[in-house]
Amino acid sequence: FPIDDDDKIVGGYTNR
């Protein structure tokens, strides 16, 4: 699951 919501809307976990 995305901890740092960088691209969590699109489903890509950029930060974490």
C-alpha positions in Angstrom: 0.0 0.0 0.0 1.2 3.6 -0.7 2.7 5.2 2.4 3.8 8.4 0.6 1.0 9.3 -1.7 2.9 10.4 -4.8 1.0 8.6 -7.5 -1.4 6.7 -5.3 -4.4 8.0 -7.3 -3.1 6.4 -10.5 -1.8 3.4 -8.6 2.0 4.0 -8.9 4.0 4.2 -5.7 6.7 6.6 -6.7 7.9 7.6 -3.2 7.7 4.3 -1.4 
